[in-house]
Amino acid sequence: MVDREIESAEASPCQSCGACCSYSENWPRFTIEDDDQLDLIPPELVNARQSGMRCDGDRCAALSGKVGEATCCTIYAVRPEVCRTCMPGDAECAMARRRHGLPVI
């Protein structure tokens, strides 16, 4: 199991980062999800306005782990569309990584 975790972290820098998921209390916002998709997200992880994910400070409540070391999304399979479109190394990734003092990839 440890080998699989190491392979996964090497394959996706996101699993050793998490900066985009702890960038702003206003992100991630729901955008183009339909009601059926939103119903899959546990209600306790949705903000009071039901406009996005609930955050603890600037950190998405679905993020597990320590930013910059090892992280994962606890609802990865049903995460919002904005989370699906954020890509390692894109402008949003770079901005979030800089905010956390991590090198840009």
VODO-48480 format. One record per atom (N, C-alpha, C, CB): x, y negated, z negated. Coordinates in steps of 0.02 Angstrom, whole numbers, plus 50000, padded with zeros to 5 digits. Each point is the difference from the previous one (the first is absolute). Glycine has a CB too. Layout:
N
XYZ/...
//
This chain:
105
500415005950000/499594994150000/500434993750000/499105006349940/501454993750025/500444994249998/500264998450070/500325002749881/499885002550157/500254999050068/499474996750044/500745009949987/498644992150005/499454997150039/499914992649983/499445011250005/500624987149930/499934993049979/500574995850029/499425003749895/501194999050106/500574996450027/499914999050075/500755004849911/499045000450125/499874999450072/499484994850014/500315012050015/499164987949945/499464995350010/500234992949989/499195008749965/501214990049983/500264993349987/500474997850055/499895002149877/500505002650152/500444998250055/499604998650063/500905007049949/498564996650061/499604999150060/499604993549997/499935012350012/499874985549930/499614993949992/500304995649946/498975006150038/501314988349981/500284995549949/499464997349953/500894996950081/498495003749937/499454997549959/499985003549932/499354997550104/500845008849894/499965003849938/500544998249950/499485009150064/501014987049958/500494997549953/499944992449995/500785009750026/498664987649995/499924992750002/499374997849961/500594999750111/498854999849924/499384997949969/499924992549996/500025010449936/500454985750092/499984992749995/499364997050030/501245000050004/498545002750052/499404997250032/499385001049957/500525002250112/499495002949846/499435001549957/500024996249934/499955011350052/500574984749940/500054996049939/500244993050017/500255010449933/499444986950119/500194993550026/499534994449978/500515005950097/498844995649902/499514994749986/499365003049973/500504993050090/499195003549862/499365002449973/499444999450052/500374996649886/499754999950168/499504999350054/500105004950056/499934988049971/500515017050019/500145004850052/500075006849967/500564991350074/499195013949950/499695000750065/499264998250000/500835008850025/498974987950027/499304998150012/499695005050048/500244987749979/499115013250013/499655004250048/499884995850063/499435007049908/500634996250150/499924996350062/499485003250045/501194996549992/498995009050041/499555002950049/499705006749978/500654994250087/499445007549850/499735006349975/499234999850001/501035001749927/498685004050090/499275000349995/499815002649930/499895002150126/499474997749859/499775001949933/500195007249983/499054992050013/500945012550035/500185007049986/500735000549979/499145003850083/501304992349949/500705000149981/500104997049930/500334999150122/499334995449865/500074996749935/499735004349943/499924989050058/499565014949957/499715004449949/500505005449976/498874998050051/501655003449988/500495005049982/500514997349949/499865005150112/500194988349882/500464997049952/499675000149931/500524992650090/499825010149860/499715000149932/499794993049978/500715010149972/498674989150004/499744993449981/500444996249950/498875004550022/501464999149934/500424996749950/500624996850031/499595008249915/500554993350148/500584997050034/499804994250047/500565011249993/498804987250008/499754994550042/499914993849957/499425008250078/500784986049948/499944993949960/499274997949988/501104996450047/498804999049908/499334997949979/499594997150058/500454997849886/499884998950161/499664997150058/499865005250054/500564989149976/499725016850015/499955005550048/500284998050068/498995004249939/501524991450059/500314997750062/500685003250012/499404989349986/500835014649966/500665003250007/500155004349940/500394990550069/500225011649928/500225004349945/500084995849936/500575007850081/499294995349862/500124996949935/500754999849989/498895004049953/501344990650019/500714999349986/500114998749926/500204995750116/500365006749860/500244998449932/500564995150011/499675011549949/500184982150043/500474994850020/500044999950075/500675001349893/499934999450134/500095000250073/500035007150027/500604989249992/499315015649965/500095007150019/499335003450012/501065000249934/498885003150123/499405003850015/499915005549948/500134997650124/499265003249851/499865004949948/500115007250025/499184992049950/500845009150116/500105006750026/500745001850006/498934998850062/501524996449925/500725001450006/500255003449937/500144990150075/500215015349934/500315003749945/500754999750008/498995007749990/501374992049954/500725000150002/500324993249990/499915009650075/500744990149935/500384993949989/500234997150067/500385004249887/499444989650126/500184996650063/500755000050008/498974992849993/501255009050067/500715000150015/500355006549982/499994988049984/499655016549983/500315006449980/499615005950029/500424994749895/498975006250082/499585005650024/499284998049989/500905008749975/498714991150079/499304998149996/499575004650044/500334988149976/499025011750011/499535003350044/499324996849990/500645010849996/498954989850055/499314997649997/499575005849975/500184991650095/499445007249852/499595005349972/499385001550042/500414996749888/499454998950161/499435001250045/500224999950073/499224994949915/501395007350098/500314999550066/499535002250056/501105002049945/498565003550048/499575002650054/499414995650015/500345011349966/499454984549987/499414995750011/500184992649991/499265009349959/501384989050046/500224993149990/499684995450052/501095004149952/498854989450032/499704995250046/500404999350065/499544993949901/500135003750150/500314999250066/500624995549998/498885001650051/501104993049910/500574995549996/500625003649975/499214990449980/500695014549977/500565004049975/500275004650055/499524999649883/500035002850158/500205004550054/500404996450054/498985006849978/500904986850031/500344996350053/500664996949978/498894997650048/501245002149888/500644997549975/500535005250015/499434993249908/501085004850128/500525004750022/500684998349970/499365001850106/501035003349878/500684998849975/500394995550048/499985011149941/500304983550033/500414995650040/499634994450035/500735009450014/498594990549983/499654994550033/500054993649958/499205008350055/500524986249970/500084993549967/499725000149929/499934994550111/499505008849879/499705000349933/500435004149953/498864999050051/501415006449974/500455004349961/500614995949978/499625010350063/500684986249985/500604996049984/499854994749948/500425002050116/499014994749890/499824994849953/499915002949929/499444993650093/500225012049903/499885003249935/500655002649970/498855003250038/501574999750002/500645002649975/500444994449974/499935009550081/500084984949955/500404994249977/499744997649933/500234996750118/499115003049873/499714997749938/500225004249940/499024995850065/501095010649948/500215004649947/500765000949997/498915005950013/501454990250026/500735000450000/500275006250033/499984993549897/499635009550147/500215006050036/500274998150069/499155007049936/501334996650090/500254998450067/499485001350053/501155002849962/498844993150088/499545000950057/500235006050040/499744987650004/499775016450019/500185005950040/499864998850073/499755007449904/
//
